[in-house]
């Protein structure tokens, strides 16, 4: 009798579709649950970087979870070889900014710089924290003209 019940349910296409729909729904729910759990809990250390750890010579025990000390740990140098002409090294010491925004703009595009200064670049504090804006002016090899960057800025 039990065999007869299962054979009847297998013959209807609607039952097969329902079964696949339930399986698909369960897989999606499980995936959503796992991704939510992984994203919401930063303390859990999942071995997602397994292959990079195998290639590196560092052992798993040498990894530290403590944050690096001092602001120099967060300093990222400019990635390209370039000599900065107009540099303001003491501006950050005077302002002590929380965030520094570096905005790359071509020297001849003064209108874009003025637009930024008159809109979101006007804000110097956000949520009580000081924000500094720096325009990174430069020319690519294709855009080299006769005027120097100092002449184009003024």
C-alpha positions in Angstrom: 0.0 0.0 0.0 2.8 2.4 0.8 4.4 1.6 -2.5 1.2 2.5 -4.3 1.1 5.9 -2.6 4.6 6.9 -3.7 4.1 5.6 -7.2 1.0 7.8 -7.6 2.8 10.9 -6.3 5.7 10.4 -8.7 3.5 10.2 -11.7 2.0 13.7 -11.3 4.2 16.5 -12.8 2.8 19.0 -10.3 4.2 17.0 -7.3 7.7 16.9 -9.0 7.6 20.6 -9.5 6.6 21.2 -5.9 9.4 18.9 -4.7 12.1 20.8 -6.8 10.6 24.1 -5.7 10.9 23.1 -2.0 14.5 21.9 -2.5 15.5 25.1 -4.3 13.8 27.2 -1.5 15.7 25.2 1.2 19.0 25.7 -0.6 18.4 29.4 -1.0 17.4 29.8 2.7 20.4 27.9 3.8 22.7 30.0 1.7 21.1 33.2 3.0 21.4 32.0 6.6 25.1 31.1 6.1 26.0 34.4 4.4 24.1 36.4 7.0 25.9 34.6 9.8 29.3 35.0 8.2 28.7 38.8 7.5 27.2 39.6 10.9 29.9 37.9 13.1 33.4 39.4 12.4 34.9 37.4 15.3 34.5 34.1 13.5 37.6 33.3 11.5 36.6 31.3 8.5 39.5 29.8 6.4 38.5 31.5 3.2 42.1 32.4 2.4 43.2 28.8 2.6 45.2 28.8 -0.7 47.1 32.1 0.1 48.0 30.8 3.5 49.4 27.6 2.0 51.6 29.6 -0.4 52.9 32.1 2.2 55.7 31.1 4.6 53.8 32.4 7.6 52.2 30.0 9.9 48.6 30.2 11.1 49.8 30.8 14.7 51.7 34.0 13.7 48.5 35.8 12.7 47.5 38.5 15.2 44.1 39.9 15.6 45.2 43.0 17.4 45.1 46.3 15.4 48.3 47.8 14.3 49.7 50.5 16.5 50.0 54.2 15.5 48.7 56.1 12.4 51.8 55.0 10.4 50.3 51.6 10.0 47.4 53.1 8.0 49.6 55.2 5.8 49.4 54.2 2.1 52.0 55.8 -0.1 51.1 57.0 -3.6 51.5 53.9 -5.7 53.1 55.5 -8.7 56.5 57.1 -9.2 55.8 60.8 -9.3 57.5 63.9 -7.9 54.9 66.2 -6.4 55.5 69.8 -7.3 53.0 71.6 -5.0 53.2 69.9 -1.7 51.8 71.1 1.6 53.5 68.9 4.2 52.5 71.0 7.3 48.8 71.3 6.4 47.9 68.0 8.0 49.9 68.8 11.1 48.0 72.1 11.5 44.5 70.6 10.8 44.9 67.2 12.4 42.2 65.7 10.0 40.2 62.6 10.7 39.9 61.9 6.9 41.9 63.2 4.0 40.3 63.1 0.5 42.6 63.1 -2.4 40.8 64.2 -5.6 42.6 63.6 -8.9 41.8 66.3 -11.4 43.6 67.4 -14.6 45.3 70.8 -14.1 43.3 72.4 -17.0 40.0 71.3 -15.5 39.5 74.3 -13.1 35.7 74.2 -13.5 35.6 70.7 -12.0 37.7 71.8 -9.0 35.5 74.9 -8.4 32.4 72.8 -8.6 33.8 70.4 -6.0 34.8 73.3 -3.8 31.3 74.8 -4.0 29.4 71.5 -3.4 30.6 68.6 -1.3 34.1 70.0 -1.0 32.9 72.9 1.1 32.2 70.6 4.0 35.2 70.6 6.4 33.6 68.7 9.2 31.5 65.6 9.0 29.8 64.3 12.2 32.2 66.5 14.2 35.4 65.2 12.5 37.7 67.3 10.4 37.9 66.4 6.7 40.6 67.8 4.4 40.4 67.9 0.6 43.5 67.8 -1.6 43.4 68.1 -5.4 46.0 65.8 -7.0 46.9 67.6 -10.2 48.9 65.9 -12.9 49.2 65.1 -16.6 49.4 61.8 -18.3 52.0 61.2 -21.0 49.4 61.9 -23.7 48.2 65.2 -22.2 51.6 66.9 -21.9 51.3 70.4 -23.1 53.5 73.5 -23.2 52.3 75.1 -20.0 53.7 73.8 -16.7 51.3 72.6 -14.0 52.0 75.7 -11.9 50.9 78.0 -14.8 47.7 76.0 -15.3 46.7 76.0 -11.7 46.7 79.8 -11.3 
